[in-house]
Amino acid sequence: MGLVAVVQRTNTFLQQVRGEMLKVSWPTWDDLRRSTLVITVFVAIIGVIIGLMDSAFSLILIKWFGQVFG
């Protein structure tokens, strides 16, 4: 494949990318902030839940192993 063909294919590709990007429905800044807040809160809640479960299982296992092997 010659250099001219590569340049033409690249140009065609970039034109198609630009056309597709113009079709994208971008969120507004308010939508973006709201979505980011929801995701951040959700991740924080899940993190706390996993942390509490980890602590509870650790205490249970330590207590159980302490009784069985102690």
CHARMM internal coordinates of N, CA and C (Angstrom, degrees):
IC EDIT
DIST 1 N 1 CA 1.4513
DIST 1 CA 1 C 1.5297
ANGL 1 N 1 CA 1 C 107.51
DIST 1 C 2 N 1.3091
ANGL 1 CA 1 C 2 N 114.96
DIHE 1 N 1 CA 1 C 2 N 129.65
DIST 2 N 2 CA 1.4542
ANGL 1 C 2 N 2 CA 119.54
DIHE 1 CA 1 C 2 N 2 CA -177.25
DIST 2 CA 2 C 1.5142
ANGL 2 N 2 CA 2 C 112.77
DIHE 1 C 2 N 2 CA 2 C -80.34
DIST 2 C 3 N 1.2850
ANGL 2 CA 2 C 3 N 114.28
DIHE 2 N 2 CA 2 C 3 N 167.83
DIST 3 N 3 CA 1.4615
ANGL 2 C 3 N 3 CA 121.39
DIHE 2 CA 2 C 3 N 3 CA -179.32
DIST 3 CA 3 C 1.5251
ANGL 3 N 3 CA 3 C 111.27
DIHE 2 C 3 N 3 CA 3 C -62.26
DIST 3 C 4 N 1.3239
ANGL 3 CA 3 C 4 N 116.74
DIHE 3 N 3 CA 3 C 4 N -37.61
DIST 4 N 4 CA 1.4711
ANGL 3 C 4 N 4 CA 120.59
DIHE 3 CA 3 C 4 N 4 CA -179.43
DIST 4 CA 4 C 1.5248
ANGL 4 N 4 CA 4 C 109.93
DIHE 3 C 4 N 4 CA 4 C -64.14
DIST 4 C 5 N 1.3239
ANGL 4 CA 4 C 5 N 117.05
DIHE 4 N 4 CA 4 C 5 N -41.19
DIST 5 N 5 CA 1.4657
ANGL 4 C 5 N 5 CA 121.07
DIHE 4 CA 4 C 5 N 5 CA 179.56
DIST 5 CA 5 C 1.5206
ANGL 5 N 5 CA 5 C 110.77
DIHE 4 C 5 N 5 CA 5 C -64.68
DIST 5 C 6 N 1.3191
ANGL 5 CA 5 C 6 N 116.19
DIHE 5 N 5 CA 5 C 6 N -40.45
DIST 6 N 6 CA 1.4695
ANGL 5 C 6 N 6 CA 120.51
DIHE 5 CA 5 C 6 N 6 CA 179.31
DIST 6 CA 6 C 1.5255
ANGL 6 N 6 CA 6 C 109.91
DIHE 5 C 6 N 6 CA 6 C -63.94
DIST 6 C 7 N 1.3060
ANGL 6 CA 6 C 7 N 117.31
DIHE 6 N 6 CA 6 C 7 N -43.96
DIST 7 N 7 CA 1.4631
ANGL 6 C 7 N 7 CA 121.26
DIHE 6 CA 6 C 7 N 7 CA 179.90
DIST 7 CA 7 C 1.5239
ANGL 7 N 7 CA 7 C 110.04
DIHE 6 C 7 N 7 CA 7 C -64.34
DIST 7 C 8 N 1.3360
ANGL 7 CA 7 C 8 N 117.84
DIHE 7 N 7 CA 7 C 8 N -41.57
DIST 8 N 8 CA 1.4689
ANGL 7 C 8 N 8 CA 120.87
DIHE 7 CA 7 C 8 N 8 CA 179.41
DIST 8 CA 8 C 1.5284
ANGL 8 N 8 CA 8 C 110.89
DIHE 7 C 8 N 8 CA 8 C -64.89
DIST 8 C 9 N 1.3315
ANGL 8 CA 8 C 9 N 116.63
DIHE 8 N 8 CA 8 C 9 N -43.39
DIST 9 N 9 CA 1.4773
ANGL 8 C 9 N 9 CA 119.75
DIHE 8 CA 8 C 9 N 9 CA 179.30
DIST 9 CA 9 C 1.5283
ANGL 9 N 9 CA 9 C 110.80
DIHE 8 C 9 N 9 CA 9 C -65.04
DIST 9 C 10 N 1.3127
ANGL 9 CA 9 C 10 N 116.16
DIHE 9 N 9 CA 9 C 10 N -39.73
DIST 10 N 10 CA 1.4664
ANGL 9 C 10 N 10 CA 119.86
DIHE 9 CA 9 C 10 N 10 CA 178.54
DIST 10 CA 10 C 1.5194
ANGL 10 N 10 CA 10 C 110.52
DIHE 9 C 10 N 10 CA 10 C -64.96
DIST 10 C 11 N 1.3178
ANGL 10 CA 10 C 11 N 116.92
DIHE 10 N 10 CA 10 C 11 N -43.00
DIST 11 N 11 CA 1.4663
ANGL 10 C 11 N 11 CA 121.57
DIHE 10 CA 10 C 11 N 11 CA 178.95
DIST 11 CA 11 C 1.5228
ANGL 11 N 11 CA 11 C 110.61
DIHE 10 C 11 N 11 CA 11 C -62.26
DIST 11 C 12 N 1.3335
ANGL 11 CA 11 C 12 N 116.58
DIHE 11 N 11 CA 11 C 12 N -45.19
DIST 12 N 12 CA 1.4699
ANGL 11 C 12 N 12 CA 120.98
DIHE 11 CA 11 C 12 N 12 CA 178.02
DIST 12 CA 12 C 1.5300
ANGL 12 N 12 CA 12 C 110.32
DIHE 11 C 12 N 12 CA 12 C -60.71
DIST 12 C 13 N 1.3291
ANGL 12 CA 12 C 13 N 116.59
DIHE 12 N 12 CA 12 C 13 N -44.90
DIST 13 N 13 CA 1.4533
ANGL 12 C 13 N 13 CA 121.03
DIHE 12 CA 12 C 13 N 13 CA 179.83
DIST 13 CA 13 C 1.5291
ANGL 13 N 13 CA 13 C 111.23
DIHE 12 C 13 N 13 CA 13 C -59.81
DIST 13 C 14 N 1.3322
ANGL 13 CA 13 C 14 N 116.69
DIHE 13 N 13 CA 13 C 14 N -46.49
DIST 14 N 14 CA 1.4635
ANGL 13 C 14 N 14 CA 119.99
DIHE 13 CA 13 C 14 N 14 CA -178.67
DIST 14 CA 14 C 1.5252
ANGL 14 N 14 CA 14 C 111.58
DIHE 13 C 14 N 14 CA 14 C -65.68
DIST 14 C 15 N 1.3173
ANGL 14 CA 14 C 15 N 117.92
DIHE 14 N 14 CA 14 C 15 N -35.60
DIST 15 N 15 CA 1.4664
ANGL 14 C 15 N 15 CA 120.91
DIHE 14 CA 14 C 15 N 15 CA 176.36
DIST 15 CA 15 C 1.5263
ANGL 15 N 15 CA 15 C 110.43
DIHE 14 C 15 N 15 CA 15 C -65.19
DIST 15 C 16 N 1.3335
ANGL 15 CA 15 C 16 N 116.74
DIHE 15 N 15 CA 15 C 16 N -40.73
DIST 16 N 16 CA 1.4612
ANGL 15 C 16 N 16 CA 120.28
DIHE 15 CA 15 C 16 N 16 CA 178.22
DIST 16 CA 16 C 1.5310
ANGL 16 N 16 CA 16 C 111.02
DIHE 15 C 16 N 16 CA 16 C -66.33
DIST 16 C 17 N 1.3193
ANGL 16 CA 16 C 17 N 116.27
DIHE 16 N 16 CA 16 C 17 N -39.74
DIST 17 N 17 CA 1.4726
ANGL 16 C 17 N 17 CA 120.05
DIHE 16 CA 16 C 17 N 17 CA 177.92
DIST 17 CA 17 C 1.5209
ANGL 17 N 17 CA 17 C 109.88
DIHE 16 C 17 N 17 CA 17 C -61.78
DIST 17 C 18 N 1.3300
ANGL 17 CA 17 C 18 N 116.95
DIHE 17 N 17 CA 17 C 18 N -45.17
DIST 18 N 18 CA 1.4699
ANGL 17 C 18 N 18 CA 120.83
DIHE 17 CA 17 C 18 N 18 CA 179.29
DIST 18 CA 18 C 1.5209
ANGL 18 N 18 CA 18 C 110.50
DIHE 17 C 18 N 18 CA 18 C -60.83
DIST 18 C 19 N 1.3348
ANGL 18 CA 18 C 19 N 116.92
DIHE 18 N 18 CA 18 C 19 N -43.13
DIST 19 N 19 CA 1.4602
ANGL 18 C 19 N 19 CA 120.48
DIHE 18 CA 18 C 19 N 19 CA 178.56
DIST 19 CA 19 C 1.5201
ANGL 19 N 19 CA 19 C 112.37
DIHE 18 C 19 N 19 CA 19 C -61.38
DIST 19 C 20 N 1.3254
ANGL 19 CA 19 C 20 N 116.32
DIHE 19 N 19 CA 19 C 20 N -41.83
DIST 20 N 20 CA 1.4699
ANGL 19 C 20 N 20 CA 119.96
DIHE 19 CA 19 C 20 N 20 CA 179.48
DIST 20 CA 20 C 1.5234
ANGL 20 N 20 CA 20 C 111.19
DIHE 19 C 20 N 20 CA 20 C -68.96
DIST 20 C 21 N 1.3261
ANGL 20 CA 20 C 21 N 117.18
DIHE 20 N 20 CA 20 C 21 N -37.33
DIST 21 N 21 CA 1.4602
ANGL 20 C 21 N 21 CA 120.17
DIHE 20 CA 20 C 21 N 21 CA -179.98
DIST 21 CA 21 C 1.5271
ANGL 21 N 21 CA 21 C 111.26
DIHE 20 C 21 N 21 CA 21 C -65.94
DIST 21 C 22 N 1.3219
ANGL 21 CA 21 C 22 N 117.52
DIHE 21 N 21 CA 21 C 22 N -30.47
DIST 22 N 22 CA 1.4627
ANGL 21 C 22 N 22 CA 120.44
DIHE 21 CA 21 C 22 N 22 CA 177.02
DIST 22 CA 22 C 1.5239
ANGL 22 N 22 CA 22 C 111.48
DIHE 21 C 22 N 22 CA 22 C -70.44
DIST 22 C 23 N 1.3338
ANGL 22 CA 22 C 23 N 117.79
DIHE 22 N 22 CA 22 C 23 N -21.92
DIST 23 N 23 CA 1.4666
ANGL 22 C 23 N 23 CA 122.01
DIHE 22 CA 22 C 23 N 23 CA 179.81
DIST 23 CA 23 C 1.5300
ANGL 23 N 23 CA 23 C 112.70
DIHE 22 C 23 N 23 CA 23 C -83.22
DIST 23 C 24 N 1.3228
ANGL 23 CA 23 C 24 N 116.18
DIHE 23 N 23 CA 23 C 24 N -15.98
DIST 24 N 24 CA 1.4671
ANGL 23 C 24 N 24 CA 120.62
DIHE 23 CA 23 C 24 N 24 CA -175.54
DIST 24 CA 24 C 1.5198
ANGL 24 N 24 CA 24 C 110.07
DIHE 23 C 24 N 24 CA 24 C -67.00
DIST 24 C 25 N 1.3213
ANGL 24 CA 24 C 25 N 115.18
DIHE 24 N 24 CA 24 C 25 N 136.60
DIST 25 N 25 CA 1.4612
ANGL 24 C 25 N 25 CA 121.09
DIHE 24 CA 24 C 25 N 25 CA 175.95
DIST 25 CA 25 C 1.5301
ANGL 25 N 25 CA 25 C 107.51
DIHE 24 C 25 N 25 CA 25 C -93.85
DIST 25 C 26 N 1.3299
ANGL 25 CA 25 C 26 N 116.77
DIHE 25 N 25 CA 25 C 26 N 98.00
DIST 26 N 26 CA 1.4491
ANGL 25 C 26 N 26 CA 121.53
DIHE 25 CA 25 C 26 N 26 CA -176.88
DIST 26 CA 26 C 1.5251
ANGL 26 N 26 CA 26 C 110.14
DIHE 25 C 26 N 26 CA 26 C -79.60
DIST 26 C 27 N 1.3471
ANGL 26 CA 26 C 27 N 117.59
DIHE 26 N 26 CA 26 C 27 N 141.76
DIST 27 N 27 CA 1.4653
ANGL 26 C 27 N 27 CA 119.51
DIHE 26 CA 26 C 27 N 27 CA 178.04
DIST 27 CA 27 C 1.5237
ANGL 27 N 27 CA 27 C 111.15
DIHE 26 C 27 N 27 CA 27 C -71.00
DIST 27 C 28 N 1.3256
ANGL 27 CA 27 C 28 N 114.74
DIHE 27 N 27 CA 27 C 28 N 154.85
DIST 28 N 28 CA 1.4634
ANGL 27 C 28 N 28 CA 118.86
DIHE 27 CA 27 C 28 N 28 CA 174.67
DIST 28 CA 28 C 1.5319
ANGL 28 N 28 CA 28 C 108.05
DIHE 27 C 28 N 28 CA 28 C -76.23
DIST 28 C 29 N 1.3606
ANGL 28 CA 28 C 29 N 115.72
DIHE 28 N 28 CA 28 C 29 N 166.66
DIST 29 N 29 CA 1.4613
ANGL 28 C 29 N 29 CA 119.05
DIHE 28 CA 28 C 29 N 29 CA 179.56
DIST 29 CA 29 C 1.5259
ANGL 29 N 29 CA 29 C 111.14
DIHE 28 C 29 N 29 CA 29 C -62.77
DIST 29 C 30 N 1.3416
ANGL 29 CA 29 C 30 N 117.13
DIHE 29 N 29 CA 29 C 30 N -36.39
DIST 30 N 30 CA 1.4670
ANGL 29 C 30 N 30 CA 119.76
DIHE 29 CA 29 C 30 N 30 CA 178.62
DIST 30 CA 30 C 1.5188
ANGL 30 N 30 CA 30 C 111.02
DIHE 29 C 30 N 30 CA 30 C -64.95
DIST 30 C 31 N 1.3447
ANGL 30 CA 30 C 31 N 116.83
DIHE 30 N 30 CA 30 C 31 N -43.32
DIST 31 N 31 CA 1.4642
ANGL 30 C 31 N 31 CA 120.32
DIHE 30 CA 30 C 31 N 31 CA 177.33
DIST 31 CA 31 C 1.5239
ANGL 31 N 31 CA 31 C 110.82
DIHE 30 C 31 N 31 CA 31 C -62.06
DIST 31 C 32 N 1.3176
ANGL 31 CA 31 C 32 N 116.16
DIHE 31 N 31 CA 31 C 32 N -41.79
DIST 32 N 32 CA 1.4530
ANGL 31 C 32 N 32 CA 120.75
DIHE 31 CA 31 C 32 N 32 CA -179.31
DIST 32 CA 32 C 1.5226
ANGL 32 N 32 CA 32 C 111.31
DIHE 31 C 32 N 32 CA 32 C -64.50
DIST 32 C 33 N 1.3401
ANGL 32 CA 32 C 33 N 116.66
DIHE 32 N 32 CA 32 C 33 N -44.63
DIST 33 N 33 CA 1.4749
ANGL 32 C 33 N 33 CA 120.14
DIHE 32 CA 32 C 33 N 33 CA 178.07
DIST 33 CA 33 C 1.5181
ANGL 33 N 33 CA 33 C 111.46
DIHE 32 C 33 N 33 CA 33 C -63.37
DIST 33 C 34 N 1.3246
ANGL 33 CA 33 C 34 N 116.85
DIHE 33 N 33 CA 33 C 34 N -43.19
DIST 34 N 34 CA 1.4629
ANGL 33 C 34 N 34 CA 121.24
DIHE 33 CA 33 C 34 N 34 CA -179.92
DIST 34 CA 34 C 1.5260
ANGL 34 N 34 CA 34 C 110.86
DIHE 33 C 34 N 34 CA 34 C -62.95
DIST 34 C 35 N 1.3192
ANGL 34 CA 34 C 35 N 116.84
DIHE 34 N 34 CA 34 C 35 N -45.50
DIST 35 N 35 CA 1.4662
ANGL 34 C 35 N 35 CA 120.77
DIHE 34 CA 34 C 35 N 35 CA 179.34
DIST 35 CA 35 C 1.5262
ANGL 35 N 35 CA 35 C 111.07
DIHE 34 C 35 N 35 CA 35 C -63.40
DIST 35 C 36 N 1.3234
ANGL 35 CA 35 C 36 N 116.58
DIHE 35 N 35 CA 35 C 36 N -41.34
DIST 36 N 36 CA 1.4595
ANGL 35 C 36 N 36 CA 120.64
DIHE 35 CA 35 C 36 N 36 CA 178.85
DIST 36 CA 36 C 1.5261
ANGL 36 N 36 CA 36 C 110.71
DIHE 35 C 36 N 36 CA 36 C -63.21
DIST 36 C 37 N 1.3233
ANGL 36 CA 36 C 37 N 116.82
DIHE 36 N 36 CA 36 C 37 N -41.37
DIST 37 N 37 CA 1.4677
ANGL 36 C 37 N 37 CA 120.53
DIHE 36 CA 36 C 37 N 37 CA 178.03
DIST 37 CA 37 C 1.5263
ANGL 37 N 37 CA 37 C 111.03
DIHE 36 C 37 N 37 CA 37 C -63.34
DIST 37 C 38 N 1.3192
ANGL 37 CA 37 C 38 N 117.12
DIHE 37 N 37 CA 37 C 38 N -44.88
DIST 38 N 38 CA 1.4648
ANGL 37 C 38 N 38 CA 120.89
DIHE 37 CA 37 C 38 N 38 CA -179.96
DIST 38 CA 38 C 1.5265
ANGL 38 N 38 CA 38 C 110.44
DIHE 37 C 38 N 38 CA 38 C -61.00
DIST 38 C 39 N 1.3237
ANGL 38 CA 38 C 39 N 117.13
DIHE 38 N 38 CA 38 C 39 N -45.25
DIST 39 N 39 CA 1.4591
ANGL 38 C 39 N 39 CA 120.77
DIHE 38 CA 38 C 39 N 39 CA -179.37
DIST 39 CA 39 C 1.5197
ANGL 39 N 39 CA 39 C 110.77
DIHE 38 C 39 N 39 CA 39 C -65.48
DIST 39 C 40 N 1.3352
ANGL 39 CA 39 C 40 N 117.55
DIHE 39 N 39 CA 39 C 40 N -41.25
DIST 40 N 40 CA 1.4616
ANGL 39 C 40 N 40 CA 120.97
DIHE 39 CA 39 C 40 N 40 CA -179.94
DIST 40 CA 40 C 1.5222
ANGL 40 N 40 CA 40 C 110.72
DIHE 39 C 40 N 40 CA 40 C -63.39
DIST 40 C 41 N 1.3202
ANGL 40 CA 40 C 41 N 117.21
DIHE 40 N 40 CA 40 C 41 N -44.85
DIST 41 N 41 CA 1.4657
ANGL 40 C 41 N 41 CA 120.94
DIHE 40 CA 40 C 41 N 41 CA 178.78
DIST 41 CA 41 C 1.5265
ANGL 41 N 41 CA 41 C 110.30
DIHE 40 C 41 N 41 CA 41 C -63.47
DIST 41 C 42 N 1.3264
ANGL 41 CA 41 C 42 N 116.75
DIHE 41 N 41 CA 41 C 42 N -43.81
DIST 42 N 42 CA 1.4594
ANGL 41 C 42 N 42 CA 120.92
DIHE 41 CA 41 C 42 N 42 CA 179.97
DIST 42 CA 42 C 1.5302
ANGL 42 N 42 CA 42 C 111.12
DIHE 41 C 42 N 42 CA 42 C -60.87
DIST 42 C 43 N 1.3216
ANGL 42 CA 42 C 43 N 116.87
DIHE 42 N 42 CA 42 C 43 N -45.70
DIST 43 N 43 CA 1.4647
ANGL 42 C 43 N 43 CA 120.57
DIHE 42 CA 42 C 43 N 43 CA 179.93
DIST 43 CA 43 C 1.5271
ANGL 43 N 43 CA 43 C 110.32
DIHE 42 C 43 N 43 CA 43 C -64.27
DIST 43 C 44 N 1.3259
ANGL 43 CA 43 C 44 N 117.78
DIHE 43 N 43 CA 43 C 44 N -39.44
DIST 44 N 44 CA 1.4641
ANGL 43 C 44 N 44 CA 120.78
DIHE 43 CA 43 C 44 N 44 CA 178.75
DIST 44 CA 44 C 1.5295
ANGL 44 N 44 CA 44 C 110.54
DIHE 43 C 44 N 44 CA 44 C -64.01
DIST 44 C 45 N 1.3195
ANGL 44 CA 44 C 45 N 117.38
DIHE 44 N 44 CA 44 C 45 N -43.63
DIST 45 N 45 CA 1.4701
ANGL 44 C 45 N 45 CA 121.13
DIHE 44 CA 44 C 45 N 45 CA 179.71
DIST 45 CA 45 C 1.5257
ANGL 45 N 45 CA 45 C 110.42
DIHE 44 C 45 N 45 CA 45 C -63.21
DIST 45 C 46 N 1.3311
ANGL 45 CA 45 C 46 N 116.67
DIHE 45 N 45 CA 45 C 46 N -46.16
DIST 46 N 46 CA 1.4655
ANGL 45 C 46 N 46 CA 120.14
DIHE 45 CA 45 C 46 N 46 CA 179.04
DIST 46 CA 46 C 1.5287
ANGL 46 N 46 CA 46 C 110.13
DIHE 45 C 46 N 46 CA 46 C -62.81
DIST 46 C 47 N 1.3341
ANGL 46 CA 46 C 47 N 117.61
DIHE 46 N 46 CA 46 C 47 N -38.90
DIST 47 N 47 CA 1.4605
ANGL 46 C 47 N 47 CA 120.93
DIHE 46 CA 46 C 47 N 47 CA 177.67
DIST 47 CA 47 C 1.5190
ANGL 47 N 47 CA 47 C 112.06
DIHE 46 C 47 N 47 CA 47 C -61.45
DIST 47 C 48 N 1.3285
ANGL 47 CA 47 C 48 N 116.80
DIHE 47 N 47 CA 47 C 48 N -42.65
DIST 48 N 48 CA 1.4720
ANGL 47 C 48 N 48 CA 120.68
DIHE 47 CA 47 C 48 N 48 CA 178.22
DIST 48 CA 48 C 1.5220
ANGL 48 N 48 CA 48 C 110.06
DIHE 47 C 48 N 48 CA 48 C -65.10
DIST 48 C 49 N 1.3200
ANGL 48 CA 48 C 49 N 117.60
DIHE 48 N 48 CA 48 C 49 N -43.37
DIST 49 N 49 CA 1.4652
ANGL 48 C 49 N 49 CA 121.19
DIHE 48 CA 48 C 49 N 49 CA 179.75
DIST 49 CA 49 C 1.5276
ANGL 49 N 49 CA 49 C 110.29
DIHE 48 C 49 N 49 CA 49 C -61.16
DIST 49 C 50 N 1.3269
ANGL 49 CA 49 C 50 N 116.97
DIHE 49 N 49 CA 49 C 50 N -46.88
DIST 50 N 50 CA 1.4692
ANGL 49 C 50 N 50 CA 119.87
DIHE 49 CA 49 C 50 N 50 CA 179.77
DIST 50 CA 50 C 1.5297
ANGL 50 N 50 CA 50 C 110.30
DIHE 49 C 50 N 50 CA 50 C -64.22
DIST 50 C 51 N 1.3302
ANGL 50 CA 50 C 51 N 117.55
DIHE 50 N 50 CA 50 C 51 N -39.70
DIST 51 N 51 CA 1.4618
ANGL 50 C 51 N 51 CA 120.37
DIHE 50 CA 50 C 51 N 51 CA 177.63
DIST 51 CA 51 C 1.5181
ANGL 51 N 51 CA 51 C 112.21
DIHE 50 C 51 N 51 CA 51 C -62.49
DIST 51 C 52 N 1.3282
ANGL 51 CA 51 C 52 N 116.47
DIHE 51 N 51 CA 51 C 52 N -43.25
DIST 52 N 52 CA 1.4678
ANGL 51 C 52 N 52 CA 119.84
DIHE 51 CA 51 C 52 N 52 CA 177.89
DIST 52 CA 52 C 1.5258
ANGL 52 N 52 CA 52 C 111.77
DIHE 51 C 52 N 52 CA 52 C -64.87
DIST 52 C 53 N 1.3282
ANGL 52 CA 52 C 53 N 116.82
DIHE 52 N 52 CA 52 C 53 N -41.58
DIST 53 N 53 CA 1.4637
ANGL 52 C 53 N 53 CA 120.11
DIHE 52 CA 52 C 53 N 53 CA 177.95
DIST 53 CA 53 C 1.5258
ANGL 53 N 53 CA 53 C 110.57
DIHE 52 C 53 N 53 CA 53 C -63.61
DIST 53 C 54 N 1.3212
ANGL 53 CA 53 C 54 N 117.42
DIHE 53 N 53 CA 53 C 54 N -41.16
DIST 54 N 54 CA 1.4579
ANGL 53 C 54 N 54 CA 121.33
DIHE 53 CA 53 C 54 N 54 CA 178.69
DIST 54 CA 54 C 1.5236
ANGL 54 N 54 CA 54 C 110.59
DIHE 53 C 54 N 54 CA 54 C -62.03
DIST 54 C 55 N 1.3225
ANGL 54 CA 54 C 55 N 116.34
DIHE 54 N 54 CA 54 C 55 N -44.80
DIST 55 N 55 CA 1.4667
ANGL 54 C 55 N 55 CA 119.80
DIHE 54 CA 54 C 55 N 55 CA 179.03
DIST 55 CA 55 C 1.5203
ANGL 55 N 55 CA 55 C 111.00
DIHE 54 C 55 N 55 CA 55 C -63.26
DIST 55 C 56 N 1.3231
ANGL 55 CA 55 C 56 N 116.57
DIHE 55 N 55 CA 55 C 56 N -44.36
DIST 56 N 56 CA 1.4644
ANGL 55 C 56 N 56 CA 120.25
DIHE 55 CA 55 C 56 N 56 CA -179.30
DIST 56 CA 56 C 1.5288
ANGL 56 N 56 CA 56 C 111.09
DIHE 55 C 56 N 56 CA 56 C -63.03
DIST 56 C 57 N 1.3203
ANGL 56 CA 56 C 57 N 117.27
DIHE 56 N 56 CA 56 C 57 N -47.02
DIST 57 N 57 CA 1.4656
ANGL 56 C 57 N 57 CA 119.48
DIHE 56 CA 56 C 57 N 57 CA 179.90
DIST 57 CA 57 C 1.5241
ANGL 57 N 57 CA 57 C 111.51
DIHE 56 C 57 N 57 CA 57 C -65.70
DIST 57 C 58 N 1.3259
ANGL 57 CA 57 C 58 N 116.77
DIHE 57 N 57 CA 57 C 58 N -35.77
DIST 58 N 58 CA 1.4667
ANGL 57 C 58 N 58 CA 119.51
DIHE 57 CA 57 C 58 N 58 CA 177.52
DIST 58 CA 58 C 1.5215
ANGL 58 N 58 CA 58 C 110.34
DIHE 57 C 58 N 58 CA 58 C -63.27
DIST 58 C 59 N 1.3199
ANGL 58 CA 58 C 59 N 117.15
DIHE 58 N 58 CA 58 C 59 N -46.12
DIST 59 N 59 CA 1.4675
ANGL 58 C 59 N 59 CA 120.04
DIHE 58 CA 58 C 59 N 59 CA 178.89
DIST 59 CA 59 C 1.5193
ANGL 59 N 59 CA 59 C 111.34
DIHE 58 C 59 N 59 CA 59 C -62.97
DIST 59 C 60 N 1.3189
ANGL 59 CA 59 C 60 N 116.63
DIHE 59 N 59 CA 59 C 60 N -42.45
DIST 60 N 60 CA 1.4669
ANGL 59 C 60 N 60 CA 120.26
DIHE 59 CA 59 C 60 N 60 CA 179.97
DIST 60 CA 60 C 1.5223
ANGL 60 N 60 CA 60 C 110.20
DIHE 59 C 60 N 60 CA 60 C -62.65
DIST 60 C 61 N 1.3288
ANGL 60 CA 60 C 61 N 116.86
DIHE 60 N 60 CA 60 C 61 N -47.14
DIST 61 N 61 CA 1.4624
ANGL 60 C 61 N 61 CA 119.52
DIHE 60 CA 60 C 61 N 61 CA -178.49
DIST 61 CA 61 C 1.5206
ANGL 61 N 61 CA 61 C 111.74
DIHE 60 C 61 N 61 CA 61 C -66.75
DIST 61 C 62 N 1.3356
ANGL 61 CA 61 C 62 N 117.33
DIHE 61 N 61 CA 61 C 62 N -40.62
DIST 62 N 62 CA 1.4720
ANGL 61 C 62 N 62 CA 119.60
DIHE 61 CA 61 C 62 N 62 CA 179.15
DIST 62 CA 62 C 1.5283
ANGL 62 N 62 CA 62 C 109.86
DIHE 61 C 62 N 62 CA 62 C -63.23
DIST 62 C 63 N 1.3433
ANGL 62 CA 62 C 63 N 115.75
DIHE 62 N 62 CA 62 C 63 N -42.78
DIST 63 N 63 CA 1.4571
ANGL 62 C 63 N 63 CA 119.62
DIHE 62 CA 62 C 63 N 63 CA 179.44
DIST 63 CA 63 C 1.5246
ANGL 63 N 63 CA 63 C 110.38
DIHE 62 C 63 N 63 CA 63 C -64.95
DIST 63 C 64 N 1.3245
ANGL 63 CA 63 C 64 N 116.85
DIHE 63 N 63 CA 63 C 64 N -43.08
DIST 64 N 64 CA 1.4601
ANGL 63 C 64 N 64 CA 121.08
DIHE 63 CA 63 C 64 N 64 CA -178.20
DIST 64 CA 64 C 1.5243
ANGL 64 N 64 CA 64 C 111.00
DIHE 63 C 64 N 64 CA 64 C -67.24
DIST 64 C 65 N 1.3268
ANGL 64 CA 64 C 65 N 116.13
DIHE 64 N 64 CA 64 C 65 N -46.28
DIST 65 N 65 CA 1.4740
ANGL 64 C 65 N 65 CA 118.30
DIHE 64 CA 64 C 65 N 65 CA 178.07
DIST 65 CA 65 C 1.5222
ANGL 65 N 65 CA 65 C 110.90
DIHE 64 C 65 N 65 CA 65 C -65.17
DIST 65 C 66 N 1.3291
ANGL 65 CA 65 C 66 N 116.72
DIHE 65 N 65 CA 65 C 66 N -33.57
DIST 66 N 66 CA 1.4645
ANGL 65 C 66 N 66 CA 119.66
DIHE 65 CA 65 C 66 N 66 CA 177.33
DIST 66 CA 66 C 1.5167
ANGL 66 N 66 CA 66 C 111.81
DIHE 65 C 66 N 66 CA 66 C -63.57
DIST 66 C 67 N 1.3112
ANGL 66 CA 66 C 67 N 117.43
DIHE 66 N 66 CA 66 C 67 N -38.05
DIST 67 N 67 CA 1.4613
ANGL 66 C 67 N 67 CA 120.87
DIHE 66 CA 66 C 67 N 67 CA 178.86
DIST 67 CA 67 C 1.5120
ANGL 67 N 67 CA 67 C 111.80
DIHE 66 C 67 N 67 CA 67 C -75.11
DIST 67 C 68 N 1.3104
ANGL 67 CA 67 C 68 N 116.24
DIHE 67 N 67 CA 67 C 68 N -39.01
DIST 68 N 68 CA 1.4656
ANGL 67 C 68 N 68 CA 120.02
DIHE 67 CA 67 C 68 N 68 CA -176.56
DIST 68 CA 68 C 1.5327
ANGL 68 N 68 CA 68 C 111.11
DIHE 67 C 68 N 68 CA 68 C -74.63
DIST 68 C 69 N 1.3352
ANGL 68 CA 68 C 69 N 117.41
DIHE 68 N 68 CA 68 C 69 N -44.63
DIST 69 N 69 CA 1.4622
ANGL 68 C 69 N 69 CA 119.69
DIHE 68 CA 68 C 69 N 69 CA -174.18
DIST 69 CA 69 C 1.5289
ANGL 69 N 69 CA 69 C 112.42
DIHE 68 C 69 N 69 CA 69 C -107.07
DIST 69 C 70 N 1.3285
ANGL 69 CA 69 C 70 N 118.13
DIHE 69 N 69 CA 69 C 70 N -2.55
DIST 70 N 70 CA 1.4675
ANGL 69 C 70 N 70 CA 118.75
DIHE 69 CA 69 C 70 N 70 CA -175.21
DIST 70 CA 70 C 1.4341
ANGL 70 N 70 CA 70 C 112.46
DIHE 69 C 70 N 70 CA 70 C -97.41
END
COOR INIT
IC SEED 1 N 1 CA 1 C
IC BUILD
